[in-house]
Every structure is written in C-alpha cells, then in structure tokens.
Amino acid sequence: MSTRDQRRAPRKPVDTGVVAIDTVAEQPLGTLCNVSATGLLLIGHREPRSEGIYQVRINLPNGSGHVELGLQEQWHDPAASPGQYWAGYRIIAVGNSHGELLERWLRQG
C-alpha cells in the first residue's frame, strides 16, 4: 500500500487558489488541492525535499483568517505540466490557536 493510500482523515477539496507560503523562504510552497486535520496535498513549482520539514502560512478563503502549520513531506511526483510537482504533506505542528480555526474551516461546506 502506498503512502497516498494511508490517509487517516477525510480530505476537503480546495478549489479557490489557496497558496501555502513557506515562511522560512517567504516563497510559495504550492497551491492547496485538498486538506484534512492530518495532512494536505499541494501542487507547486519547486520539487520538495524528501521528508523535508516546512513551516507554512495558509490564508484561508473568504477572510477566514490564516493558519500556521509545520509540515513534513511524505511523497512527491512530477505533475503532467513541466516544472510542477504534486506533493503530500503530513501536518506535524499547528500554530497557537490555529488548530481550532483549521477544524472550523474543514467543517464548512
């Protein structure tokens, strides 16, 4: 069974162009495709480091605020478009008070 088949929580699709910003490099890490309480899928223009650790900020749509997350890369593959990569990340840390905001956003329809 691949890592991608080992999801622990239901994923919420995201289709609003929400970008995860690598706060260390102050560059986009990728665009959010789906998210759960335990992980997320991004598509981005740079290949992530295998098992790399990232600190990101995600501005939630509709002025819902932002969350800061610690992520660890679980897998990545080249996308069909040259220079783009699909990447799955596990959430390893949630910023102060951001866990509740993330959960509330995940519950929204």
C-alpha positions as CSV (number, residue, x, y, z in Angstrom):
1,M,0.0,0.0,0.0
2,S,1.4,3.4,-0.9
3,T,1.7,6.3,1.4
4,R,-1.0,8.1,-0.5
5,D,-3.5,5.3,0.4
6,Q,-2.8,5.6,4.1
7,R,-5.0,8.7,4.8
8,R,-6.1,9.0,8.4
9,A,-8.8,11.7,8.0
10,P,-11.3,12.7,5.3
11,R,-9.9,15.4,2.9
12,K,-11.7,18.6,2.0
13,P,-11.2,19.6,-1.7
14,V,-10.0,23.2,-2.2
15,D,-10.6,25.0,-5.5
16,T,-10.1,28.6,-4.6
17,G,-6.4,29.1,-5.4
18,V,-5.3,29.0,-1.7
19,V,-1.5,29.1,-1.5
20,A,0.8,27.7,1.2
21,I,3.6,30.1,1.8
22,D,6.9,28.7,3.1
23,T,7.5,31.2,5.9
24,V,11.3,30.5,6.1
25,A,11.9,31.2,2.4
26,E,9.0,33.6,2.1
27,Q,8.0,31.8,-1.2
28,P,5.0,29.8,-2.2
29,L,5.4,26.1,-1.4
30,G,2.4,25.3,-3.5
31,T,-1.3,25.7,-4.2
32,L,-3.6,23.7,-1.8
33,C,-5.6,20.9,-3.6
34,N,-7.1,19.2,-0.5
35,V,-6.6,19.3,3.2
36,S,-7.6,17.4,6.3
37,A,-6.8,17.6,10.0
38,T,-3.7,15.5,9.5
39,G,-2.3,16.4,6.1
40,L,-2.6,18.2,2.8
41,L,-1.9,17.9,-0.9
42,L,-0.1,20.7,-2.8
43,I,0.9,21.3,-6.4
44,G,3.9,23.6,-6.7
45,H,6.7,24.8,-9.0
46,R,9.6,23.5,-7.0
47,E,10.4,20.0,-6.0
48,P,10.2,19.5,-2.2
49,R,12.9,17.8,-0.3
50,S,12.2,14.1,0.5
51,E,10.9,14.0,4.1
52,G,11.6,17.8,4.3
53,I,10.2,19.9,7.1
54,Y,8.4,23.1,6.2
55,Q,6.8,25.9,8.2
56,V,3.9,27.4,6.2
57,R,1.2,30.0,6.4
58,I,-2.1,29.5,4.7
59,N,-4.5,32.4,4.3
60,L,-7.9,30.8,4.4
61,P,-10.5,31.9,1.8
62,N,-13.3,34.4,2.4
63,G,-11.3,36.3,5.0
64,S,-11.5,33.4,7.5
65,G,-8.0,34.2,8.8
66,H,-4.8,32.2,8.4
67,V,-3.2,29.1,9.9
68,E,0.4,28.4,10.5
69,L,1.4,24.7,10.2
70,G,4.5,22.6,10.4
71,L,4.6,20.1,7.6
72,Q,6.7,17.0,6.7
73,E,6.8,15.9,3.0
74,Q,5.6,12.3,2.7
75,W,5.8,11.9,-1.1
76,H,6.0,13.8,-4.3
77,D,5.7,13.2,-8.0
78,P,6.2,15.3,-11.2
79,A,2.8,16.7,-12.4
80,A,1.7,16.5,-16.1
81,S,2.8,20.1,-16.5
82,P,6.6,20.5,-16.8
83,G,8.2,22.1,-13.7
84,Q,5.3,21.3,-11.4
85,Y,5.1,18.7,-8.6
86,W,2.3,17.1,-6.7
87,A,3.3,16.6,-3.0
88,G,1.6,15.1,0.0
89,Y,2.4,16.5,3.5
90,R,1.7,15.4,7.0
91,I,0.8,18.1,9.5
92,I,3.3,17.8,12.4
93,A,2.6,21.1,14.2
94,V,-0.2,23.7,14.4
95,G,0.4,27.3,15.5
96,N,-1.1,28.6,18.7
97,S,-4.9,28.7,18.4
98,H,-4.8,27.8,14.7
99,G,-6.0,24.2,15.3
100,E,-9.5,25.3,16.1
101,L,-9.6,27.7,13.1
102,L,-8.4,24.9,10.8
103,E,-11.0,22.5,12.2
104,R,-13.8,25.1,11.8
105,W,-12.8,25.7,8.2
106,L,-12.7,22.0,7.5
107,R,-16.3,21.7,8.8
108,Q,-17.5,24.4,6.4
109,G,-19.4,23.2,3.3
